[in-house]
Amino acid sequence: MNMMSWQPIGRLEDIPVRGSRRIVFDNRRIAIFRTAVDTVFAIDDACPHKAGPLSEGIVHDNCVTCPLHNWVINLETGEAQGADEGSTSTYPILNEDGELSIGFTGS
């Protein structure tokens, strides 16, 4: 049976609007993004194209543009947009009055 384990990662205001921060959990680099409307997303910090650091990309709408080769990644699904193909893992975020937690499934 898979159970969700929630790990606290800080507060909403710790992440700049239309920006990101990076965390490391179990040797995974994870980028945490905050949109212009304060929606928070978490995805692996590696573009599916050449593993570019998505946390250094430009956030727009619910997407981030990779700083290396301008691939656009949907923050909700982790899928590359347009003609590009590939995806990166996404993680659920819980926002309780500005306190953020990231969810991981385990057995």
Phi and psi in radians as a Rosetta constraint file:
Dihedral C 1 N 2 CA 2 C 2 CIRCULARHARMONIC -1.559 0.35
Dihedral N 2 CA 2 C 2 N 3 CIRCULARHARMONIC 2.198 0.35
Dihedral C 2 N 3 CA 3 C 3 CIRCULARHARMONIC -1.996 0.35
Dihedral N 3 CA 3 C 3 N 4 CIRCULARHARMONIC 2.550 0.35
Dihedral C 3 N 4 CA 4 C 4 CIRCULARHARMONIC -1.512 0.35
Dihedral N 4 CA 4 C 4 N 5 CIRCULARHARMONIC 2.243 0.35
Dihedral C 4 N 5 CA 5 C 5 CIRCULARHARMONIC -1.903 0.35
Dihedral N 5 CA 5 C 5 N 6 CIRCULARHARMONIC 2.191 0.35
Dihedral C 5 N 6 CA 6 C 6 CIRCULARHARMONIC -1.799 0.35
Dihedral N 6 CA 6 C 6 N 7 CIRCULARHARMONIC 2.261 0.35
Dihedral C 6 N 7 CA 7 C 7 CIRCULARHARMONIC -2.042 0.35
Dihedral N 7 CA 7 C 7 N 8 CIRCULARHARMONIC 2.194 0.35
Dihedral C 7 N 8 CA 8 C 8 CIRCULARHARMONIC -1.142 0.35
Dihedral N 8 CA 8 C 8 N 9 CIRCULARHARMONIC 2.446 0.35
Dihedral C 8 N 9 CA 9 C 9 CIRCULARHARMONIC -2.252 0.35
Dihedral N 9 CA 9 C 9 N 10 CIRCULARHARMONIC 0.130 0.35
Dihedral C 9 N 10 CA 10 C 10 CIRCULARHARMONIC 2.112 0.35
Dihedral N 10 CA 10 C 10 N 11 CIRCULARHARMONIC -2.851 0.35
Dihedral C 10 N 11 CA 11 C 11 CIRCULARHARMONIC -1.919 0.35
Dihedral N 11 CA 11 C 11 N 12 CIRCULARHARMONIC 2.725 0.35
Dihedral C 11 N 12 CA 12 C 12 CIRCULARHARMONIC -0.943 0.35
Dihedral N 12 CA 12 C 12 N 13 CIRCULARHARMONIC -0.771 0.35
Dihedral C 12 N 13 CA 13 C 13 CIRCULARHARMONIC -1.208 0.35
Dihedral N 13 CA 13 C 13 N 14 CIRCULARHARMONIC -0.154 0.35
Dihedral C 13 N 14 CA 14 C 14 CIRCULARHARMONIC -1.258 0.35
Dihedral N 14 CA 14 C 14 N 15 CIRCULARHARMONIC -0.283 0.35
Dihedral C 14 N 15 CA 15 C 15 CIRCULARHARMONIC -1.911 0.35
Dihedral N 15 CA 15 C 15 N 16 CIRCULARHARMONIC 2.188 0.35
Dihedral C 15 N 16 CA 16 C 16 CIRCULARHARMONIC -1.115 0.35
Dihedral N 16 CA 16 C 16 N 17 CIRCULARHARMONIC 2.587 0.35
Dihedral C 16 N 17 CA 17 C 17 CIRCULARHARMONIC -1.058 0.35
Dihedral N 17 CA 17 C 17 N 18 CIRCULARHARMONIC 2.321 0.35
Dihedral C 17 N 18 CA 18 C 18 CIRCULARHARMONIC 1.004 0.35
Dihedral N 18 CA 18 C 18 N 19 CIRCULARHARMONIC 0.615 0.35
Dihedral C 18 N 19 CA 19 C 19 CIRCULARHARMONIC -2.378 0.35
Dihedral N 19 CA 19 C 19 N 20 CIRCULARHARMONIC -2.882 0.35
Dihedral C 19 N 20 CA 20 C 20 CIRCULARHARMONIC -2.667 0.35
Dihedral N 20 CA 20 C 20 N 21 CIRCULARHARMONIC 2.986 0.35
Dihedral C 20 N 21 CA 21 C 21 CIRCULARHARMONIC -2.528 0.35
Dihedral N 21 CA 21 C 21 N 22 CIRCULARHARMONIC 2.787 0.35
Dihedral C 21 N 22 CA 22 C 22 CIRCULARHARMONIC -2.005 0.35
Dihedral N 22 CA 22 C 22 N 23 CIRCULARHARMONIC 2.423 0.35
Dihedral C 22 N 23 CA 23 C 23 CIRCULARHARMONIC -2.145 0.35
Dihedral N 23 CA 23 C 23 N 24 CIRCULARHARMONIC 2.815 0.35
Dihedral C 23 N 24 CA 24 C 24 CIRCULARHARMONIC -2.137 0.35
Dihedral N 24 CA 24 C 24 N 25 CIRCULARHARMONIC 2.222 0.35
Dihedral C 24 N 25 CA 25 C 25 CIRCULARHARMONIC -2.406 0.35
Dihedral N 25 CA 25 C 25 N 26 CIRCULARHARMONIC 2.156 0.35
Dihedral C 25 N 26 CA 26 C 26 CIRCULARHARMONIC 0.860 0.35
Dihedral N 26 CA 26 C 26 N 27 CIRCULARHARMONIC 0.821 0.35
Dihedral C 26 N 27 CA 27 C 27 CIRCULARHARMONIC 1.108 0.35
Dihedral N 27 CA 27 C 27 N 28 CIRCULARHARMONIC 0.269 0.35
Dihedral C 27 N 28 CA 28 C 28 CIRCULARHARMONIC -1.789 0.35
Dihedral N 28 CA 28 C 28 N 29 CIRCULARHARMONIC 2.242 0.35
Dihedral C 28 N 29 CA 29 C 29 CIRCULARHARMONIC -1.496 0.35
Dihedral N 29 CA 29 C 29 N 30 CIRCULARHARMONIC 2.104 0.35
Dihedral C 29 N 30 CA 30 C 30 CIRCULARHARMONIC -2.150 0.35
Dihedral N 30 CA 30 C 30 N 31 CIRCULARHARMONIC 2.291 0.35
Dihedral C 30 N 31 CA 31 C 31 CIRCULARHARMONIC -1.699 0.35
Dihedral N 31 CA 31 C 31 N 32 CIRCULARHARMONIC 2.284 0.35
Dihedral C 31 N 32 CA 32 C 32 CIRCULARHARMONIC -1.891 0.35
Dihedral N 32 CA 32 C 32 N 33 CIRCULARHARMONIC 2.135 0.35
Dihedral C 32 N 33 CA 33 C 33 CIRCULARHARMONIC -1.990 0.35
Dihedral N 33 CA 33 C 33 N 34 CIRCULARHARMONIC 2.530 0.35
Dihedral C 33 N 34 CA 34 C 34 CIRCULARHARMONIC -2.123 0.35
Dihedral N 34 CA 34 C 34 N 35 CIRCULARHARMONIC 2.188 0.35
Dihedral C 34 N 35 CA 35 C 35 CIRCULARHARMONIC -1.497 0.35
Dihedral N 35 CA 35 C 35 N 36 CIRCULARHARMONIC 3.101 0.35
Dihedral C 35 N 36 CA 36 C 36 CIRCULARHARMONIC -1.115 0.35
Dihedral N 36 CA 36 C 36 N 37 CIRCULARHARMONIC -0.393 0.35
Dihedral C 36 N 37 CA 37 C 37 CIRCULARHARMONIC -1.854 0.35
Dihedral N 37 CA 37 C 37 N 38 CIRCULARHARMONIC 0.374 0.35
Dihedral C 37 N 38 CA 38 C 38 CIRCULARHARMONIC 1.167 0.35
Dihedral N 38 CA 38 C 38 N 39 CIRCULARHARMONIC 0.398 0.35
Dihedral C 38 N 39 CA 39 C 39 CIRCULARHARMONIC -1.418 0.35
Dihedral N 39 CA 39 C 39 N 40 CIRCULARHARMONIC 2.428 0.35
Dihedral C 39 N 40 CA 40 C 40 CIRCULARHARMONIC -2.019 0.35
Dihedral N 40 CA 40 C 40 N 41 CIRCULARHARMONIC 2.343 0.35
Dihedral C 40 N 41 CA 41 C 41 CIRCULARHARMONIC -2.242 0.35
Dihedral N 41 CA 41 C 41 N 42 CIRCULARHARMONIC 2.681 0.35
Dihedral C 41 N 42 CA 42 C 42 CIRCULARHARMONIC -2.307 0.35
Dihedral N 42 CA 42 C 42 N 43 CIRCULARHARMONIC 2.245 0.35
Dihedral C 42 N 43 CA 43 C 43 CIRCULARHARMONIC -2.469 0.35
Dihedral N 43 CA 43 C 43 N 44 CIRCULARHARMONIC 2.797 0.35
Dihedral C 43 N 44 CA 44 C 44 CIRCULARHARMONIC -1.008 0.35
Dihedral N 44 CA 44 C 44 N 45 CIRCULARHARMONIC 2.450 0.35
Dihedral C 44 N 45 CA 45 C 45 CIRCULARHARMONIC -1.485 0.35
Dihedral N 45 CA 45 C 45 N 46 CIRCULARHARMONIC 0.922 0.35
Dihedral C 45 N 46 CA 46 C 46 CIRCULARHARMONIC -2.635 0.35
Dihedral N 46 CA 46 C 46 N 47 CIRCULARHARMONIC 2.050 0.35
Dihedral C 46 N 47 CA 47 C 47 CIRCULARHARMONIC -1.110 0.35
Dihedral N 47 CA 47 C 47 N 48 CIRCULARHARMONIC 2.452 0.35
Dihedral C 47 N 48 CA 48 C 48 CIRCULARHARMONIC -1.171 0.35
Dihedral N 48 CA 48 C 48 N 49 CIRCULARHARMONIC -0.206 0.35
Dihedral C 48 N 49 CA 49 C 49 CIRCULARHARMONIC -1.367 0.35
Dihedral N 49 CA 49 C 49 N 50 CIRCULARHARMONIC -1.183 0.35
Dihedral C 49 N 50 CA 50 C 50 CIRCULARHARMONIC -2.324 0.35
Dihedral N 50 CA 50 C 50 N 51 CIRCULARHARMONIC 0.450 0.35
Dihedral C 50 N 51 CA 51 C 51 CIRCULARHARMONIC 1.081 0.35
Dihedral N 51 CA 51 C 51 N 52 CIRCULARHARMONIC 0.522 0.35
Dihedral C 51 N 52 CA 52 C 52 CIRCULARHARMONIC -1.076 0.35
Dihedral N 52 CA 52 C 52 N 53 CIRCULARHARMONIC 2.651 0.35
Dihedral C 52 N 53 CA 53 C 53 CIRCULARHARMONIC -1.319 0.35
Dihedral N 53 CA 53 C 53 N 54 CIRCULARHARMONIC 1.660 0.35
Dihedral C 53 N 54 CA 54 C 54 CIRCULARHARMONIC -1.028 0.35
Dihedral N 54 CA 54 C 54 N 55 CIRCULARHARMONIC -0.497 0.35
Dihedral C 54 N 55 CA 55 C 55 CIRCULARHARMONIC -1.100 0.35
Dihedral N 55 CA 55 C 55 N 56 CIRCULARHARMONIC -0.287 0.35
Dihedral C 55 N 56 CA 56 C 56 CIRCULARHARMONIC -1.721 0.35
Dihedral N 56 CA 56 C 56 N 57 CIRCULARHARMONIC 0.110 0.35
Dihedral C 56 N 57 CA 57 C 57 CIRCULARHARMONIC -1.492 0.35
Dihedral N 57 CA 57 C 57 N 58 CIRCULARHARMONIC 3.101 0.35
Dihedral C 57 N 58 CA 58 C 58 CIRCULARHARMONIC -1.650 0.35
Dihedral N 58 CA 58 C 58 N 59 CIRCULARHARMONIC 2.199 0.35
Dihedral C 58 N 59 CA 59 C 59 CIRCULARHARMONIC -1.572 0.35
Dihedral N 59 CA 59 C 59 N 60 CIRCULARHARMONIC 2.272 0.35
Dihedral C 59 N 60 CA 60 C 60 CIRCULARHARMONIC -2.584 0.35
Dihedral N 60 CA 60 C 60 N 61 CIRCULARHARMONIC 2.323 0.35
Dihedral C 60 N 61 CA 61 C 61 CIRCULARHARMONIC 0.881 0.35
Dihedral N 61 CA 61 C 61 N 62 CIRCULARHARMONIC -2.222 0.35
Dihedral C 61 N 62 CA 62 C 62 CIRCULARHARMONIC -1.879 0.35
Dihedral N 62 CA 62 C 62 N 63 CIRCULARHARMONIC 0.659 0.35
Dihedral C 62 N 63 CA 63 C 63 CIRCULARHARMONIC -2.346 0.35
Dihedral N 63 CA 63 C 63 N 64 CIRCULARHARMONIC 2.874 0.35
Dihedral C 63 N 64 CA 64 C 64 CIRCULARHARMONIC -2.311 0.35
Dihedral N 64 CA 64 C 64 N 65 CIRCULARHARMONIC 2.477 0.35
Dihedral C 64 N 65 CA 65 C 65 CIRCULARHARMONIC -1.771 0.35
Dihedral N 65 CA 65 C 65 N 66 CIRCULARHARMONIC 2.161 0.35
Dihedral C 65 N 66 CA 66 C 66 CIRCULARHARMONIC -1.110 0.35
Dihedral N 66 CA 66 C 66 N 67 CIRCULARHARMONIC 2.363 0.35
Dihedral C 66 N 67 CA 67 C 67 CIRCULARHARMONIC -1.263 0.35
Dihedral N 67 CA 67 C 67 N 68 CIRCULARHARMONIC -0.269 0.35
Dihedral C 67 N 68 CA 68 C 68 CIRCULARHARMONIC -1.431 0.35
Dihedral N 68 CA 68 C 68 N 69 CIRCULARHARMONIC -0.933 0.35
Dihedral C 68 N 69 CA 69 C 69 CIRCULARHARMONIC -2.323 0.35
Dihedral N 69 CA 69 C 69 N 70 CIRCULARHARMONIC 0.311 0.35
Dihedral C 69 N 70 CA 70 C 70 CIRCULARHARMONIC 1.118 0.35
Dihedral N 70 CA 70 C 70 N 71 CIRCULARHARMONIC 0.417 0.35
Dihedral C 70 N 71 CA 71 C 71 CIRCULARHARMONIC -1.182 0.35
Dihedral N 71 CA 71 C 71 N 72 CIRCULARHARMONIC 2.481 0.35
Dihedral C 71 N 72 CA 72 C 72 CIRCULARHARMONIC -1.819 0.35
Dihedral N 72 CA 72 C 72 N 73 CIRCULARHARMONIC 2.176 0.35
Dihedral C 72 N 73 CA 73 C 73 CIRCULARHARMONIC -1.999 0.35
Dihedral N 73 CA 73 C 73 N 74 CIRCULARHARMONIC 2.241 0.35
Dihedral C 73 N 74 CA 74 C 74 CIRCULARHARMONIC -1.278 0.35
Dihedral N 74 CA 74 C 74 N 75 CIRCULARHARMONIC 2.179 0.35
Dihedral C 74 N 75 CA 75 C 75 CIRCULARHARMONIC -1.265 0.35
Dihedral N 75 CA 75 C 75 N 76 CIRCULARHARMONIC -0.418 0.35
Dihedral C 75 N 76 CA 76 C 76 CIRCULARHARMONIC -1.317 0.35
Dihedral N 76 CA 76 C 76 N 77 CIRCULARHARMONIC -0.726 0.35
Dihedral C 76 N 77 CA 77 C 77 CIRCULARHARMONIC -1.887 0.35
Dihedral N 77 CA 77 C 77 N 78 CIRCULARHARMONIC -0.341 0.35
Dihedral C 77 N 78 CA 78 C 78 CIRCULARHARMONIC 1.388 0.35
Dihedral N 78 CA 78 C 78 N 79 CIRCULARHARMONIC 0.040 0.35
Dihedral C 78 N 79 CA 79 C 79 CIRCULARHARMONIC -1.459 0.35
Dihedral N 79 CA 79 C 79 N 80 CIRCULARHARMONIC 2.461 0.35
Dihedral C 79 N 80 CA 80 C 80 CIRCULARHARMONIC -1.174 0.35
Dihedral N 80 CA 80 C 80 N 81 CIRCULARHARMONIC 2.539 0.35
Dihedral C 80 N 81 CA 81 C 81 CIRCULARHARMONIC -1.787 0.35
Dihedral N 81 CA 81 C 81 N 82 CIRCULARHARMONIC 2.893 0.35
Dihedral C 81 N 82 CA 82 C 82 CIRCULARHARMONIC 1.192 0.35
Dihedral N 82 CA 82 C 82 N 83 CIRCULARHARMONIC -2.452 0.35
Dihedral C 82 N 83 CA 83 C 83 CIRCULARHARMONIC -1.388 0.35
Dihedral N 83 CA 83 C 83 N 84 CIRCULARHARMONIC -0.200 0.35
Dihedral C 83 N 84 CA 84 C 84 CIRCULARHARMONIC -1.318 0.35
Dihedral N 84 CA 84 C 84 N 85 CIRCULARHARMONIC 2.598 0.35
Dihedral C 84 N 85 CA 85 C 85 CIRCULARHARMONIC -2.197 0.35
Dihedral N 85 CA 85 C 85 N 86 CIRCULARHARMONIC 2.519 0.35
Dihedral C 85 N 86 CA 86 C 86 CIRCULARHARMONIC 2.332 0.35
Dihedral N 86 CA 86 C 86 N 87 CIRCULARHARMONIC 2.967 0.35
Dihedral C 86 N 87 CA 87 C 87 CIRCULARHARMONIC -2.697 0.35
Dihedral N 87 CA 87 C 87 N 88 CIRCULARHARMONIC 2.877 0.35
Dihedral C 87 N 88 CA 88 C 88 CIRCULARHARMONIC -2.226 0.35
Dihedral N 88 CA 88 C 88 N 89 CIRCULARHARMONIC 2.731 0.35
Dihedral C 88 N 89 CA 89 C 89 CIRCULARHARMONIC -1.213 0.35
Dihedral N 89 CA 89 C 89 N 90 CIRCULARHARMONIC 2.520 0.35
Dihedral C 89 N 90 CA 90 C 90 CIRCULARHARMONIC -2.012 0.35
Dihedral N 90 CA 90 C 90 N 91 CIRCULARHARMONIC 2.772 0.35
Dihedral C 90 N 91 CA 91 C 91 CIRCULARHARMONIC -2.340 0.35
Dihedral N 91 CA 91 C 91 N 92 CIRCULARHARMONIC 2.483 0.35
Dihedral C 91 N 92 CA 92 C 92 CIRCULARHARMONIC -1.245 0.35
Dihedral N 92 CA 92 C 92 N 93 CIRCULARHARMONIC 2.561 0.35
Dihedral C 92 N 93 CA 93 C 93 CIRCULARHARMONIC -2.096 0.35
Dihedral N 93 CA 93 C 93 N 94 CIRCULARHARMONIC 2.362 0.35
Dihedral C 93 N 94 CA 94 C 94 CIRCULARHARMONIC -1.921 0.35
Dihedral N 94 CA 94 C 94 N 95 CIRCULARHARMONIC 2.195 0.35
Dihedral C 94 N 95 CA 95 C 95 CIRCULARHARMONIC -2.039 0.35
Dihedral N 95 CA 95 C 95 N 96 CIRCULARHARMONIC 1.851 0.35
Dihedral C 95 N 96 CA 96 C 96 CIRCULARHARMONIC -1.961 0.35
Dihedral N 96 CA 96 C 96 N 97 CIRCULARHARMONIC 1.726 0.35
Dihedral C 96 N 97 CA 97 C 97 CIRCULARHARMONIC 0.941 0.35
Dihedral N 97 CA 97 C 97 N 98 CIRCULARHARMONIC 0.724 0.35
Dihedral C 97 N 98 CA 98 C 98 CIRCULARHARMONIC 1.551 0.35
Dihedral N 98 CA 98 C 98 N 99 CIRCULARHARMONIC -0.166 0.35
Dihedral C 98 N 99 CA 99 C 99 CIRCULARHARMONIC -1.552 0.35
Dihedral N 99 CA 99 C 99 N 100 CIRCULARHARMONIC 2.110 0.35
Dihedral C 99 N 100 CA 100 C 100 CIRCULARHARMONIC -1.770 0.35
Dihedral N 100 CA 100 C 100 N 101 CIRCULARHARMONIC 2.458 0.35
Dihedral C 100 N 101 CA 101 C 101 CIRCULARHARMONIC -2.356 0.35
Dihedral N 101 CA 101 C 101 N 102 CIRCULARHARMONIC 2.580 0.35
Dihedral C 101 N 102 CA 102 C 102 CIRCULARHARMONIC -1.925 0.35
Dihedral N 102 CA 102 C 102 N 103 CIRCULARHARMONIC 2.473 0.35
Dihedral C 102 N 103 CA 103 C 103 CIRCULARHARMONIC -1.793 0.35
Dihedral N 103 CA 103 C 103 N 104 CIRCULARHARMONIC 2.397 0.35
Dihedral C 103 N 104 CA 104 C 104 CIRCULARHARMONIC -2.225 0.35
Dihedral N 104 CA 104 C 104 N 105 CIRCULARHARMONIC 2.412 0.35
Dihedral C 104 N 105 CA 105 C 105 CIRCULARHARMONIC -1.586 0.35
Dihedral N 105 CA 105 C 105 N 106 CIRCULARHARMONIC 2.485 0.35
Dihedral C 105 N 106 CA 106 C 106 CIRCULARHARMONIC -2.529 0.35
Dihedral N 106 CA 106 C 106 N 107 CIRCULARHARMONIC 3.071 0.35
